[in-house]
Amino acid sequence: MPGLPSKRNRSREWLLLLLTPLAFFLKDVFATIAVLSREPGITERAAMYYHLALLPGTIFVSAGDAIAVNLVIGVALGGFLYFALRLWGRRPTSHSR
């Protein structure tokens, strides 16, 4: 039926709800690993790069809590994309004959 998303496309839409927060989380984990690998001491430069890597969370909170904020932002962004695709897929299509 035209205008309705197929079953296969609906399963792909659910991936947005999972992959968006997962991408934010993995980005933050890799940033943490990169900073902690600079042991024995973390320089100011490394700390600055760590704060930049944790954006957008460090805009709102300190670096310690930025991972949780980034997860919330990822869930919100994934939910927005999911519902936008659902609404966009339900739009009636006009077929000119």
C-alpha positions as CSV (number, residue, x, y, z in Angstrom):
1,M,0.0,0.0,0.0
2,P,1.6,3.3,-1.0
3,G,2.3,5.8,1.7
4,L,2.7,3.3,4.5
5,P,6.1,2.2,5.6
6,S,6.9,-1.4,4.9
7,K,7.5,-3.9,7.7
8,R,11.2,-3.9,6.9
9,N,11.5,-0.1,7.1
10,R,9.7,-0.1,10.4
11,S,12.3,-2.4,11.9
12,R,15.0,0.0,10.6
13,E,13.2,2.9,12.4
14,W,13.6,1.1,15.7
15,L,17.4,1.0,15.2
16,L,17.4,4.8,15.5
17,L,16.1,4.5,19.1
18,L,19.0,2.2,19.9
19,L,21.9,3.2,17.7
20,T,21.8,7.0,18.4
21,P,22.4,6.7,22.2
22,L,24.8,3.8,21.6
23,A,26.9,6.0,19.3
24,F,27.0,8.8,21.9
25,F,28.0,6.3,24.6
26,L,30.7,4.6,22.5
27,K,32.1,8.1,21.6
28,D,32.4,8.9,25.3
29,V,33.9,5.6,26.2
30,F,36.6,5.9,23.5
31,A,37.3,9.5,24.7
32,T,37.8,8.2,28.2
33,I,40.1,5.4,27.1
34,A,42.1,7.9,25.1
35,V,42.6,10.2,28.0
36,L,43.3,7.5,30.5
37,S,45.9,6.0,28.2
38,R,48.0,9.2,28.8
39,E,49.0,8.0,32.3
40,P,50.9,8.5,34.6
41,G,49.7,12.2,34.6
42,I,46.9,13.9,32.7
43,T,48.0,17.2,31.3
44,E,45.9,20.3,30.9
45,R,45.9,19.7,27.2
46,A,44.6,16.2,27.5
47,A,41.9,17.4,29.9
48,M,40.9,20.0,27.4
49,Y,40.7,17.4,24.6
50,Y,38.6,15.2,26.9
51,H,36.1,18.0,27.6
52,L,35.9,18.7,23.8
53,A,35.3,15.0,23.1
54,L,32.4,14.9,25.6
55,L,30.5,17.6,23.8
56,P,27.6,18.4,23.9
57,G,27.3,17.1,27.5
58,T,30.1,19.3,28.9
59,I,28.1,22.4,27.8
60,F,25.6,21.6,30.5
61,V,27.5,19.8,33.3
62,S,31.1,18.9,34.3
63,A,33.0,16.1,32.5
64,G,32.1,13.6,35.1
65,D,28.4,13.8,34.4
66,A,28.7,14.5,30.7
67,I,28.4,10.9,29.7
68,A,24.9,10.6,31.3
69,V,23.8,13.9,29.7
70,N,25.1,12.6,26.3
71,L,23.0,9.5,26.8
72,V,19.9,11.5,27.5
73,I,20.6,13.7,24.4
74,G,21.1,10.5,22.4
75,V,17.8,9.1,23.5
76,A,16.1,12.4,22.8
77,L,17.7,12.7,19.3
78,G,16.9,9.1,18.5
79,G,13.3,9.5,19.6
80,F,12.9,12.6,17.6
81,L,14.3,10.9,14.5
82,Y,12.2,7.9,15.0
83,F,8.9,9.8,15.4
84,A,9.9,12.1,12.5
85,L,10.3,9.1,10.3
86,R,7.1,7.6,11.5
87,L,5.1,10.8,10.8
88,W,6.9,11.3,7.5
89,G,6.1,7.7,6.4
90,R,2.4,8.2,7.2
91,R,2.0,11.3,4.9
92,P,-0.4,10.5,2.1
93,T,1.3,10.5,-1.2
94,S,-0.3,12.2,-4.1
95,H,-0.3,10.2,-7.3
96,S,-1.1,12.2,-10.4
97,R,-2.6,10.1,-13.2
